[in-house]
Amino acid sequence: MSAPAEPLAFQDPSALASLGRLEVIARQLVEGFMVGQHRSPYKGASVEFVEHRQYYPGDEIRHIDWRAYGKTGKYYVKEFEEETNLRTYLLLDCSGSMGYSQNSLSKFSYARCLVAGLVYLLQKQRDAAGLIGFDDKIRLRREPSATAKVFEQLMHDLESLEPGGETSLAQVLTGLLPTFKRRSRIVLLSDCFDSLPDLCKLMQQLRHQRHEVMLLQIIAPEEEDFPFSKPTRFQSLEQTTDRKLVDPLQLRQHYLKQFESFIAELSQFCQNNDITYTRFTTKDPFAGALQAFLSEYNRR
């Protein structure tokens, strides 16, 4: 008898992404990874009223809104959502550099699939999830909610986003800072190819405001090991007129040194400021990203 197939979360991410619809991808990703692991980390949470819906036999009578019945002559019940300690904002970098791909998924496609999985995971945990898509400005914002319909809304939102435009992480985060009124979990998915001092300053401000900050850096394998050997024309994905023809063999050592320095500085900053930092390439199975998220999620 053949061995059972390995869940798609543990396979090449292209196999999962090929399923097409983000709703299907999210379910396959999380359910393949979370078999037997579902457990809400929050206990004794309060609830808040969200909306009305029509009463159906089997609904708890105590949730009937008698005031609405008096006005309409129809039975409606109040729906509630669990209030957890933290709401989660998923910040998705939609800038042009995220559209890079060569022999794997684009960074944006990888990040979008991962966001879909995280939204589904948070919904399973009855946690409120929201989405902010950005490049040098906010392109989409959906406030966190734990209602059942928000999953479909967020999947539709994600499918409407495409990479393009210039990056300005610092500018976007500066504008977002005063809008996070409650203590929240901020999950940033980006290649972080922007001014590192500015990015670090803004993440530090988020920490000073007592938000939890998680940085999931997503890069292409070629950006990590620079495998080019023949004269190559490099073109900016954010400034289309910026093209350079270079000999990669002359550039490689300098590039790798700068890249490693950049990663080391970013990693050290996150460690010093209690920010969860994990780096992935677009060929890494999604399971590793989920594990990193869950480890931090359950630690707090």
Buried (B, 14 or more C-beta within 10 A) or exposed (E): EEEEEEBBBEBBBBEBBEBEEBBEBBBBBBBBBBEEEEEEEEEEEEEEEBEEEEBEEEBEEEBBBEEBEEEEEEBBBBBBBBBBEBBBBBBBBBBBBBBBBEEBBBBBBBBBBBBBBBBBBBBBBBBBBBBBBBBBEBBBBBEBBBBEEBBEBBBEBBEEBEBBBBBBBBBBBBEBBEEBEEEBBBBBBBBBBBBBEBBBBBBBBBBEBEBBBBBBBBBBBBBBEBEBEEEEEEEEBBEEEEEEEBEBEEBBEEBEEEBEEEBEEBBEBBEEBEBBBBBBBBBBBBBEBBBBBBEBBEEE
